[in-house]
Amino acid sequence: MVSHTVYSGDLALHVEAVGSGQPVLLVHGYSQSRLCWRKQFESRLTDELRLVAMDNRGHGDSDKPRDAYEASELWAEDVRSVMEALDLDDVILVGWSYGGLVVLDYVEAFGTDDVAGINLVGAISSIGTEVATERLGPEYIELVPGFVSTDAEESVETMRQFVELCVSDDLSPEDRSYMLGYNVIVPPHVRDSLRDRTVSHETELEELDVPLLLTHGDEDAVVLPEASRQYAELIDDAERSVYPETGHSPFWERPERFNRELREFALKV
């Protein structure tokens, strides 16, 4: 595994890459980090794919400024900066949860000339609209006030509940601590700013001209499965893969199936 520091303007992004072959850029979700892709980085996927995972701005080991989160152009430029710095041509973009919004920020700004395919995993395509809110689970919405709390005890307890909500089965103590660690280092002001956006990428989805794989757990309590069904209706040839007895994190909960389907998607595109 190779670590990189990529600059998007003056902001430093932490990026890690492993493997060789078809490039795949993995974009994590809200308050997460590149570490969520561990079961892909440590798999046989790296025999055929070059996996690249970035810490989004405000997350993980990337810079965490007080502002600079609301403009779609900033998120799009982050993705482009990583693609250019690591020479990711004909890349597959994988966006999990909020990462789906980031991937579509990129498509809106720069199109798909350098994109071979897109995999949206339990993803959102919009935020700050009535439709976007209807696609979120009620248990997740109840946690929103705690996401932005500056009280340490309340913040940690909220993130613990969020980590548990991201999977359908009980986490082991080791996995819970692992996930909680990279969630709690995201400052509350970042989580607040990420939610303080009004963006809709329904048009980008409808006009998408590259293969699209929609991956969703049928017990997702964060982004409801209905969301990916609606996306599939916008694109006639989109492939939708629903995982039974799986929550918001199919790549973590069912890594063998997820890795197999990502590999097959990469070979197909």
C-alpha positions as CSV (number, residue, x, y, z in Angstrom):
1,M,0.0,0.0,0.0
2,V,1.2,3.5,-0.9
3,S,0.2,6.7,0.8
4,H,-0.1,10.0,-1.0
5,T,-0.8,13.6,-0.2
6,V,-2.8,15.2,-2.9
7,Y,-3.5,19.0,-3.0
8,S,-6.9,20.3,-4.1
9,G,-6.0,24.0,-4.2
10,D,-4.4,24.6,-0.8
11,L,-6.2,21.7,0.9
12,A,-4.3,18.5,1.6
13,L,-6.1,15.2,1.0
14,H,-4.8,11.9,2.3
15,V,-5.0,9.1,-0.3
16,E,-3.9,5.4,-0.2
17,A,-3.6,3.1,-3.1
18,V,-3.0,-0.7,-3.5
19,G,-3.0,-3.2,-6.3
20,S,-2.7,-2.8,-10.1
21,G,-4.9,-2.9,-13.1
22,Q,-8.3,-1.2,-13.7
23,P,-8.3,1.9,-11.4
24,V,-11.2,2.2,-8.9
25,L,-11.6,5.3,-6.8
26,L,-13.5,4.6,-3.5
27,V,-15.2,7.6,-2.0
28,H,-16.5,7.2,1.6
29,G,-19.6,8.5,3.3
30,Y,-20.5,11.1,5.9
31,S,-18.2,11.2,8.9
32,Q,-16.3,8.1,7.7
33,S,-12.8,7.6,6.3
34,R,-10.8,5.6,3.8
35,L,-10.4,3.0,6.5
36,C,-13.9,1.8,5.9
37,W,-12.6,0.0,2.7
38,R,-10.3,-2.3,4.6
39,K,-12.0,-5.5,3.4
40,Q,-11.4,-4.5,-0.1
41,F,-7.8,-3.3,0.4
42,E,-7.0,-6.6,2.0
43,S,-8.7,-8.8,-0.6
44,R,-7.8,-10.5,-3.9
45,L,-9.4,-7.6,-5.7
46,T,-5.9,-6.0,-5.7
47,D,-4.7,-8.7,-8.0
48,E,-6.7,-7.2,-10.8
49,L,-7.8,-3.7,-9.7
50,R,-5.9,-0.7,-8.5
51,L,-7.8,0.4,-5.5
52,V,-7.5,4.1,-4.5
53,A,-9.3,5.4,-1.3
54,M,-9.3,9.1,-0.4
55,D,-10.1,10.7,2.9
56,N,-12.7,13.4,2.0
57,R,-12.0,17.0,3.0
58,G,-12.7,17.3,6.7
59,H,-12.3,13.6,7.3
60,G,-9.6,11.1,8.3
61,D,-6.1,12.4,7.8
62,S,-7.1,15.1,5.3
63,D,-7.2,18.8,6.2
64,K,-10.2,20.0,8.2
65,P,-10.8,23.7,7.6
66,R,-13.5,25.6,9.4
67,D,-15.4,26.2,6.1
68,A,-15.1,25.2,2.4
69,Y,-17.7,22.4,2.4
70,E,-20.8,23.7,0.8
71,A,-19.9,24.3,-2.8
72,S,-20.3,21.3,-5.1
73,E,-17.3,22.6,-7.2
74,L,-15.0,22.0,-4.2
75,W,-15.9,18.4,-3.9
76,A,-15.7,17.9,-7.6
77,E,-12.2,19.4,-7.7
78,D,-11.1,17.1,-4.9
79,V,-12.0,14.0,-7.0
80,R,-10.4,15.5,-10.1
81,S,-7.2,16.3,-8.1
82,V,-6.9,12.7,-6.9
83,M,-7.5,11.4,-10.4
84,E,-4.9,13.6,-12.0
85,A,-2.3,13.1,-9.3
86,L,-2.5,9.3,-9.4
87,D,-3.1,9.1,-13.2
88,L,-6.5,7.5,-12.9
89,D,-7.7,7.1,-16.5
90,D,-11.0,5.3,-17.3
91,V,-11.6,5.0,-13.6
92,I,-14.5,3.4,-11.8
93,L,-16.0,5.7,-9.2
94,V,-17.5,4.1,-6.2
95,G,-19.5,6.4,-3.9
96,W,-20.9,5.1,-0.6
97,S,-23.7,7.1,1.0
98,Y,-22.6,10.8,1.0
99,G,-19.8,9.7,-1.3
100,G,-22.5,9.2,-4.0
101,L,-23.2,12.9,-3.8
102,V,-19.5,13.7,-4.2
103,V,-19.2,11.4,-7.2
104,L,-22.1,13.1,-8.8
105,D,-20.6,16.5,-7.9
106,Y,-17.7,15.4,-10.0
107,V,-19.9,14.3,-12.9
108,E,-21.8,17.6,-12.9
109,A,-18.6,19.6,-13.0
110,F,-16.4,17.5,-15.3
111,G,-18.5,14.9,-17.1
112,T,-17.6,11.3,-17.6
113,D,-14.8,11.4,-20.3
114,D,-12.4,9.9,-17.8
115,V,-14.9,7.6,-16.1
116,A,-15.5,4.0,-17.1
117,G,-18.4,3.3,-14.8
118,I,-20.0,4.3,-11.5
119,N,-21.0,2.2,-8.5
120,L,-23.3,3.9,-6.0
121,V,-23.5,2.1,-2.7
122,G,-26.4,3.0,-0.4
123,A,-25.9,6.4,-1.9
124,I,-27.6,9.7,-1.8
125,S,-27.9,11.8,-5.0
126,S,-29.3,15.0,-3.4
127,I,-29.4,16.8,0.0
128,G,-31.4,19.6,1.5
129,T,-34.5,18.9,-0.4
130,E,-37.8,17.3,0.5
131,V,-37.2,14.3,-1.7
132,A,-33.7,13.8,-0.3
133,T,-35.0,13.8,3.3
134,E,-37.7,11.2,2.4
135,R,-35.0,8.8,1.3
136,L,-33.4,8.9,4.8
137,G,-34.3,6.5,7.6
138,P,-36.1,8.0,10.6
139,E,-33.5,6.5,13.1
140,Y,-30.8,8.3,11.2
141,I,-32.7,11.6,11.2
142,E,-33.1,11.4,14.9
143,L,-29.3,11.4,15.3
144,V,-28.8,14.7,13.3
145,P,-28.8,17.0,16.4
146,G,-26.1,14.9,18.0
147,F,-23.9,15.0,14.9
148,V,-23.3,18.7,15.3
149,S,-23.1,18.7,19.1
150,T,-19.9,20.2,20.6
151,D,-20.6,18.3,23.9
152,A,-18.0,15.5,23.9
153,E,-20.1,12.9,25.6
154,E,-23.2,13.6,23.5
155,S,-21.1,13.6,20.3
156,V,-19.4,10.3,21.0
157,E,-22.6,8.6,22.0
158,T,-24.3,9.8,18.8
159,M,-21.4,8.5,16.7
160,R,-21.6,5.1,18.6
161,Q,-25.3,4.9,17.6
162,F,-24.5,5.9,14.1
163,V,-21.8,3.2,13.7
164,E,-24.3,0.6,14.9
165,L,-27.0,1.9,12.6
166,C,-24.6,1.5,9.6
167,V,-24.8,-2.3,9.8
168,S,-27.7,-4.8,10.2
169,D,-25.9,-7.2,12.5
170,D,-24.1,-6.6,15.8
171,L,-20.6,-5.4,15.5
172,S,-17.8,-7.1,17.4
173,P,-16.2,-4.9,20.0
174,E,-13.0,-4.6,17.9
175,D,-14.9,-3.5,14.8
176,R,-17.1,-1.1,16.8
177,S,-14.0,0.6,18.2
178,Y,-12.3,0.7,14.8
179,M,-15.2,2.4,13.2
180,L,-15.9,4.7,16.1
181,G,-12.3,5.9,16.0
182,Y,-12.4,7.3,12.5
183,N,-15.9,8.7,13.0
184,V,-15.2,10.7,16.1
185,I,-12.1,12.5,14.7
186,V,-14.4,14.3,12.2
187,P,-15.1,17.7,13.9
188,P,-18.7,18.6,14.5
189,H,-18.4,21.7,12.4
190,V,-17.5,19.5,9.4
191,R,-20.5,17.3,9.9
192,D,-22.7,20.4,10.3
193,S,-21.3,21.9,7.1
194,L,-21.8,18.7,5.1
195,R,-25.5,18.7,5.9
196,D,-25.8,22.4,5.3
197,R,-26.1,22.0,1.5
198,T,-28.9,22.1,-1.0
199,V,-27.9,20.0,-4.0
200,S,-29.9,17.8,-6.4
201,H,-28.2,15.5,-9.0
202,E,-31.3,13.8,-10.4
203,T,-30.4,15.4,-13.8
204,E,-26.9,14.0,-13.7
205,L,-28.3,10.5,-12.9
206,E,-30.9,10.7,-15.7
207,E,-28.3,11.8,-18.3
208,L,-25.6,9.4,-17.1
209,D,-23.8,7.9,-20.2
210,V,-21.6,5.3,-18.4
211,P,-22.6,2.0,-16.8
212,L,-24.1,2.3,-13.4
213,L,-24.2,-0.3,-10.7
214,L,-26.6,0.4,-7.7
215,T,-25.7,-1.6,-4.6
216,H,-28.0,-1.5,-1.6
217,G,-28.7,-3.4,1.6
218,D,-32.4,-4.3,2.0
219,E,-32.2,-3.4,5.7
220,D,-30.4,-0.1,5.2
221,A,-31.7,2.2,8.0
222,V,-29.6,5.3,6.9
223,V,-30.5,5.6,3.2
224,L,-33.6,3.7,2.5
225,P,-33.6,1.0,-0.3
226,E,-36.3,2.9,-2.0
227,A,-33.7,5.5,-3.0
228,S,-31.8,3.1,-5.3
229,R,-35.0,1.9,-6.8
230,Q,-35.9,5.4,-7.7
231,Y,-32.4,5.9,-9.2
232,A,-32.9,2.7,-11.3
233,E,-36.1,4.1,-12.7
234,L,-34.2,7.1,-14.0
235,I,-31.8,5.0,-16.0
236,D,-33.2,2.1,-18.0
237,D,-30.0,0.0,-18.2
238,A,-28.8,0.6,-14.6
239,E,-28.0,-2.6,-12.7
240,R,-29.4,-2.8,-9.2
241,S,-28.0,-5.3,-6.7
242,V,-30.0,-5.7,-3.5
243,Y,-28.3,-7.5,-0.6
244,P,-30.7,-9.4,1.8
245,E,-30.2,-9.1,5.5
246,T,-27.7,-6.3,5.0
247,G,-27.6,-2.7,6.2
248,H,-25.9,0.5,5.1
249,S,-22.5,-1.1,4.6
250,P,-22.6,-4.0,2.1
251,F,-18.9,-3.8,1.4
252,W,-18.2,-4.4,5.1
253,E,-21.1,-6.7,6.0
254,R,-21.0,-8.9,2.8
255,P,-17.5,-8.3,1.5
256,E,-17.2,-11.5,-0.6
257,R,-20.3,-10.7,-2.6
258,F,-19.4,-7.0,-2.9
259,N,-15.9,-7.7,-4.0
260,R,-17.1,-10.3,-6.6
261,E,-19.7,-7.9,-8.0
262,L,-17.2,-5.0,-8.1
263,R,-14.7,-7.2,-9.9
264,E,-17.4,-8.3,-12.4
265,F,-18.5,-4.7,-13.0
266,A,-14.9,-3.7,-13.6
267,L,-14.3,-6.4,-16.1
268,K,-17.6,-5.6,-17.9
269,V,-17.0,-1.9,-18.3
